[in-house]
Amino acid sequence: MPCGKGRKGKKGKKMILPKKTEIFGIPYKVVWFKTSEVDSTGNKMLWGQICFNERKIRISTEIGNRDKMVTLFEEILHGVFDEMDYGHLNTDHKFFAPLVNGLFTALEKAGMFKIYLE
């Protein structure tokens, strides 16, 4: 199912995610995958992945609506850091996870994601 037409999340509400985004002018497709799939390196997928070579952001179909938005936000930030030549920070979980959670929560509380999480 195309991402832009919505998908029902775990609570049965319609989820709207963009079909595409851009990171510093570079287009990325947003696509769905099943969590049981494996990534390009043979590892089991978790909630999301940004594929720089394919220009795709993959989001799991098997998580709740808020988690889909957080995951998309996180994968976009991975892309931003990589494009800024700070990709080494993507694997620093003591830095990256709190950054994602802090930024997402602040934007969520300000109503920035309301249209996606209704």
Secondary structure, DSSP 8 states (H G I E B T S, - for coil): --GGG-EE-TTS-EE---SEEEETTEEEEEEEE-TTSB-TTS-B--SEEEETTTTEEEEESSS-HHHHHHHHHHHHHHHHHHHTT-GGGGG-HHHHHHHHHHHHHHHHHTTTTHHHH-
